[in-house]
Amino acid sequence: MPEADELYPEHILDHYKHPRNKGILEPASYWARDTNPLCGDELTIYLRVDGSERISDVRFDGRACVISQASASMFTEDLRGKSVAEVVRLGREDVLRNIRVSLPTARMKCALLPLHALRRALGLSPEAPEV
Amino acid sequence: MARAAKMLLNVSAIRQDFPILQREIHGAPITYLDSAATSQKPKAVIDATADYYTRYNANVHRAIYELGEEATREYEGAREKVADFIHARSPNEVVFTKSTTESINLVAYGWGLKGRLRAGDEIVGTVMEHHSNHVPWHFVKDHKGAVLKYAGMDDDGRLRVEDYDELITKRTKVVTVTQCSNVLGTINPVKEIAKRAHEVGAICVVDGAQSVPHMSVDVQDLDCDFLAFSGHKMLGPTGIGILYGKSQVLEATEPLLGGGEMIREVHLGKSSWTDVPFRFEGGTPNIAGAIGLGVAVDYLKHLGMDAVRRHEIELNEYALERLPEVKGLKLFGPADAKARSGVFSFVMDAAHPHDIASILDTEGVCIRSGHHCAQPLMERLDVPATARASFYVYNDLKDVDRLVAALQRAREVFA
């Protein structure tokens, strides 16, 4: 079992306390809400793309735990400026790389919630294929 | 601590009976505060299940040889112990299932869907039920066109019994209620509700999963028609549940599972069923589970259910005094220690319940977080989830202190 500061290191707490890209984006080019039925977390991702299908703005909103809030904050930072074609290929490792701590199995879904919402927004199945 | 010395149950002696509580996590004793999900097991229960497999493993009821005799005697002995524990009139009113969930499904399916309910019949539940006392009735609504209605609750977590004035009508066939909320700890006035149900000829189905382990329950006094509960929340093994039913109501119930153990005669294309309660126990039952449950009942009777309840009220009083010390903590459920069982749900403004539980985990404190299989209640409380600490016979006031200290630590981490 990790110590408290191993599971919640400074970068996670920083993104939780000062979330980047938090809020609603209207109008959005793509958006979707996903929930974690195990804990009742809910998270919506909004994307706005420019004429060349490149992400010009991104927001997330919802009621969620520290891990999924921080994960969404970091993940949305990564999305800005990427093309939709690039974003479609993102997988769980792209999310977990930001988290950097080893999560208990029960918390994995929390970290991946922003990815699942993103994939829903783009009309994909929420679970990214393993690469 | 001065207050610990006065506690009714000798918790340090009780803890010696539970091998798992001898474990240490991070050099600290386990602070197990999730007994509402499942209780820990005393060595006597663990030994009894091992003893069955070690010394007299055989299938029950039909074996001619000695091992089968012994297995049947112990299995049926467990049924007698359970019947006595809840003051049933006869062991034949006790059906072994695998869980509270299966028990309620047996009622909804066997009494309701296959048997007694018609389109337009009304089933009255409450907003504070566990999913296992919601979903089976959804089946009945979907397949039979039954109408579902729900009693509400006050902001302090008390069931609005006055709602029944409107809800219970001539069309009501089932009134179902949890005796004790698995989220709020609220203890509901089942006896009064059963009386109201009977006035219109309805049956009263009680979810006893959170009450039977924690207080003396007398089915004759409550006069409920069905009572469902689980072995694993009352010091027994997992995989063994109980459905108590009044004998005349069980006689009117159709079986859920067809197969071995439950028949009288089988011919090609048709069969007849054996007597209650065996007609509801199709397939080889959880023999070791039932035997272990019987020993768990012995253990609880030895402690005395009145003492178990008074111990819990002591813990409740202390928890109600100390939890509000944690800034930003919002506690749900009745403020009166005697109106609730030892289940405390709360949220903190510092972080989501999952994060609270994760921080507590790093301190060896085991609590639950989530919707507790009570999403309609979460909606009523307007929270996505809660954190929940729950007590049992092996908890003492020091566990409350450890909980509060760990919550203070969580607040520091996320503030």
Interface residues (C-beta under 8 A of the other chain):
Chain A: M1 P2 E3 A4 D5 E6 L7 Y8 L13 Y16 K17 L38 C39 G40 D41 E42 R63 A64 C65 V66 I67 P104 R107 C110
Chain B: I25 H26 A351 H352 P353 H354 D355 S358 I359 D361 T362 E363 S369 G370 H371 Q375 M378 V383 P384 A385 R409 V413 F414
